[in-house]
Amino acid sequence: MSYKFYKIEEINHLNEEVFTLRFSGKFDGVPGQFYMIKLNKNTDPLLARPISISDIGDDYIVFLIQIMGRGTKEMSNLRVGDSLGLLGPLGTGFNIDSSKKVALLAGTAGIAPMLYLSKSLPHKPDLYVGYRSGEYYTEEFKSSINKIYIATEDGSVGHKGYALDILDASKYDKIYVCGPMPMIRATVSKFPNANIEVSLEAHMGCGIGACLSCDCKTRSGAIRICMEGPVIDAKELKL
């Protein structure tokens, strides 16, 4: 596999920290997989960034990106027509089964892979999403989910607190989770017997299992999040 460079078709800033990029072309991938995205230059920062597929169609792909450092900050300053290198799809995706009652639990930018997932499920899920303040990206879910539950830490929208506070796992056959590791661990601790799949976040150097920078210990042994993840069964997590 090698990087292919694509021109940005659309860039949309959702707030000061989060933006989306859309590219035209034929792209592969299942919900939960990711692409490595790199700047079109040979200067620092050299490393690509792992970004989940947020949406994909016959002739396009969309990524939702949160500014976390210099690399993603530079990406946010690009314009339509600028190019970025894409390598993917990489990693494991969510298991799509026939579960009728499904919940998606996302923390901040963890909402990114949930859009493509919601469109791929056989039954419309409920979406639980938590933000620090305000909300973004929920309009895109209107046609693919049953109901949206929003929580904000400052109480500006929806429930004041965390999305996990308002999730009742007993109502669902399956729960898909993506977000910061503290949220993932809290969810698995709160619902140890629930049927949960989690998408793990990690710093990655290569995305193809060579650099070993994204090792994670599980009950079955060490895994590379870029290869054996990012999606794993929650029961495999070591809390």
ABEGO torsion letter per residue (X at the ends): XBBBBBBBABBBBABAABBBBBBBEBBBEBBGBBBBBBBBBABOBABBBBBBBABBBAABBBBBBBBABAAAAAAAABBBGBBBBBBOBBEBBBBBBABABBBBBBBEAAAAAAAAAAAABABBBBBBBBBABEBBGAAAAAAABABBBBBBAAGABEBBEBAAAABBAAABABBBBBEBAAAAAAAAAABAABBBBBBBBBBBAAGAGAAGAABBBBAAEBBBAAAAOABBBAAABBX
